[in-house]
Amino acid sequence: MHRRGVGAGAIAKRKLAEAKYKERGTVLAEDQLAQMSKQLDMFKTNLEEFASKHKQEIRKNPQFRVQFQDMCATIGVDPLASGKGFWSEMLGVGDFYYELGVQIVEVCLALKHRNGGLITLEELHQQVLKGRGKFAQDVSQDDLIRAIKKLKVLGSGFGIIPVGGTYLIQSVPAELNMDHTVVLQLAEKKGYVTVSEIKSSLKWEMERAKHVLEHLLKEGMAWLDTQAPGESQYWLPALFTELYSQEITPEEAKEALP
């Protein structure tokens, strides 16, 4: 039995139905987008009212400031994106993070001859607080991270390296890849590492381990102890907290500036 083909009328009818469905879908999508845009504008307005009402607490309370930053992030608002505009004028956050960035640079320069440009977030936090004095606005580690991320945008060599449960702040434009990061993480607990430990823990060949350590030595981020018992130890001064028992004075920080 010969099967009849689909007629031209049926094809046209089907295409018309598909076009109507597509048009309806476009209208629904546009309605949803308009509704979401309206809700977003309302959220931004409420956020501005909230900021106006609580601006003193946002300035003074680091925890409150973190929560406010998270609220801003949910709707794509970055109070630190510009030094001008509503957020800077209302909260002064642009000036706050700019000044904090300058203090971070001063501390890192003052300590560079000791740590080669690597410092733990905790140590950086302590040194910044010492330099700010008792009556200055309080600063949290989250504030430091946000300020450092702004410094990274300038291409100033600053970076944040996760190490265990904390972070190492890199303040020099040295090329550090994943191998270097893994070795830094391995050295976290004792402050130093050996070639044998790297080979055993990471299952690396000797040449790979030596290559990474030699790079850290060259950049001034590691010190070599050839008199250690057994084999040479590669110390990471950024992780050797005893080196920081001496306080950095504001005068020392200023002298380190170019």
C-alpha positions in Angstrom: 0.0 0.0 0.0 1.4 3.4 -1.0 2.0 5.8 1.9 0.8 9.3 1.3 3.3 12.1 1.7 2.8 15.0 4.0 0.9 17.8 2.2 2.2 21.3 1.8 -0.8 22.6 3.8 0.2 20.4 6.8 3.8 21.6 6.7 2.7 25.2 6.6 0.3 24.6 9.5 3.1 23.0 11.6 5.5 25.8 10.9 2.9 28.4 11.9 2.3 26.6 15.2 6.1 26.4 15.8 6.4 30.2 15.1 3.5 30.9 17.6 5.1 28.8 20.3 8.5 30.5 19.7 6.8 33.9 19.8 5.0 33.0 23.0 8.2 31.7 24.6 10.0 35.0 23.7 7.3 37.0 25.3 7.4 34.9 28.5 11.2 35.3 28.6 11.0 39.0 28.2 8.4 39.2 30.9 10.5 37.2 33.3 13.6 39.3 32.5 11.6 42.6 33.1 10.3 41.2 36.4 13.8 40.1 37.5 15.2 43.5 36.5 12.5 45.2 38.5 13.3 43.0 41.6 17.0 43.7 41.2 16.4 47.5 41.1 14.3 47.2 44.2 17.0 45.2 45.9 19.6 47.8 45.0 17.4 50.6 46.3 16.9 48.7 49.6 20.6 48.0 49.8 21.4 51.7 49.4 18.9 52.6 52.1 20.5 49.9 54.3 23.9 51.3 53.7 22.8 54.8 54.5 21.2 53.7 57.8 24.1 51.5 58.9 27.1 53.3 57.3 28.9 53.9 60.7 28.6 50.3 61.6 29.9 49.2 58.1 32.9 51.5 58.6 33.8 50.4 62.1 32.7 46.8 62.4 34.8 44.3 60.3 32.3 41.5 60.6 29.4 43.7 59.7 31.5 44.9 56.7 32.0 41.3 55.5 28.3 40.6 55.6 27.6 43.8 53.7 30.1 42.9 51.0 28.4 39.5 50.7 25.0 41.2 50.3 26.5 43.4 47.6 28.1 40.4 45.8 24.7 38.6 45.4 23.4 41.3 43.1 26.7 42.1 41.4 27.4 45.4 43.2 31.1 46.1 44.0 31.5 49.0 46.4 35.2 48.9 45.7 35.0 49.1 42.0 35.4 52.9 41.8 36.7 55.7 44.0 33.7 57.8 42.9 30.0 57.4 43.0 27.3 56.6 45.6 29.2 53.8 47.5 32.4 55.7 47.9 30.7 59.0 48.9 28.2 57.2 51.3 30.6 54.7 52.9 34.1 55.9 52.2 35.0 52.3 51.4 37.0 53.2 48.4 39.3 55.4 50.5 39.4 52.8 53.2 40.7 50.0 51.0 43.0 52.4 49.1 44.7 53.4 52.4 44.8 49.8 53.6 46.4 48.8 50.3 49.2 51.4 50.9 49.8 50.1 54.4 50.0 46.5 53.0 52.6 47.6 50.5 54.6 49.4 53.2 54.6 46.3 55.5 55.5 43.9 52.7 58.4 46.2 51.5 59.7 46.5 55.1 59.8 42.7 55.5 61.0 41.8 52.1 64.6 41.5 53.1 63.6 38.9 55.7 61.0 36.8 53.9 61.8 37.3 50.2 58.3 38.7 49.5 56.2 36.0 51.1 54.2 36.6 54.3 51.4 34.7 56.1 48.1 36.5 56.2 48.1 36.3 60.0 51.5 38.0 60.2 50.5 40.7 57.7 47.4 41.3 59.8 49.4 41.7 63.0 51.9 44.1 61.4 49.1 46.2 59.7 47.3 46.5 63.1 50.5 47.6 64.8 51.1 50.3 62.2 47.5 51.6 62.4 47.6 52.3 66.1 45.0 51.8 68.9 42.5 54.5 67.7 42.4 53.6 64.0 39.5 51.9 62.3 39.6 48.1 62.9 40.7 45.9 60.1 40.0 42.2 59.6 41.8 39.6 57.5 38.9 39.7 55.1 39.6 43.4 54.6 43.2 42.6 53.8 42.3 40.0 51.2 39.9 42.4 49.5 42.6 45.1 49.4 45.2 42.7 48.1 42.8 41.7 45.3 42.6 45.3 44.3 46.4 45.5 44.3 46.5 42.4 42.0 44.5 44.3 39.4 47.3 46.9 39.2 49.7 44.2 38.2 51.9 45.0 41.2 53.1 41.4 41.8 50.7 40.8 44.6 49.1 37.4 44.9 47.3 35.1 47.4 48.5 31.5 47.8 46.4 29.0 49.8 48.6 27.1 52.2 46.8 24.7 54.6 44.2 26.6 56.6 45.7 30.0 55.8 47.1 32.1 53.0 50.6 33.3 52.0 50.7 36.7 50.5 53.1 37.2 47.6 54.3 40.7 47.2 57.0 40.3 44.5 56.4 39.6 40.8 58.0 36.1 40.9 56.6 33.3 38.7 55.1 30.7 41.1 53.4 27.7 39.5 51.5 24.8 41.1 54.8 22.9 41.9 56.0 25.9 44.1 52.6 26.1 45.8 52.6 22.4 46.7 56.1 22.7 48.2 55.0 25.7 50.2 52.1 23.8 51.5 54.4 20.9 52.5 56.7 23.2 54.4 53.8 24.8 56.3 54.0 22.8 59.6 57.7 22.9 60.2 58.7 26.0 58.3 61.2 24.1 56.2 61.4 21.2 53.7 64.0 18.8 52.3 64.5 17.2 49.0 63.9 13.7 50.5 60.6 14.9 52.1 59.4 16.2 48.7 60.4 13.0 46.9 58.6 10.9 49.6 55.5 13.0 50.1 54.9 14.1 46.5 56.4 11.1 44.7 58.6 13.5 42.6 61.9 12.8 40.9 64.9 14.5 42.5 65.4 16.9 39.6 61.9 18.2 39.8 62.2 18.8 43.6 65.6 20.5 43.2 64.3 22.7 40.4 61.5 24.1 42.5 63.7 24.7 45.6 66.4 26.4 43.5 63.8 28.8 42.1 62.6 29.6 45.6 66.2 30.2 46.7 66.9 32.4 43.6 63.8 34.6 44.4 64.8 35.0 48.0 61.8 33.1 49.3 63.8 30.3 50.8 67.0 30.0 52.8 69.3 27.0 52.6 70.7 25.4 55.8 73.6 23.2 54.7 74.6 22.4 58.3 71.4 20.7 59.2 71.8 17.1 60.4 71.1 14.5 57.7 70.6 16.7 54.7 70.2 20.3 53.7 67.0 22.0 54.8 65.2 24.7 52.8 63.6 27.2 55.2 60.7 29.3 54.2 61.1 32.5 56.3 57.5 33.5 55.7 56.5 30.4 57.7 59.2 30.7 60.3 57.4 32.9 62.9 60.3 33.4 65.2 61.8 35.8 62.6 59.0 38.2 63.3 59.6 38.7 67.0 61.0 42.2 66.2 58.3 44.7 65.6 58.3 46.8 62.5 58.0 50.5 63.3 56.3 53.0 61.1 59.7 54.7 60.4 61.1 51.3 59.2 58.2 50.8 56.9 58.5 54.3 55.4 62.3 53.9 54.9 61.6 50.7 52.8 59.5 52.7 50.3 61.4 53.7 47.1 
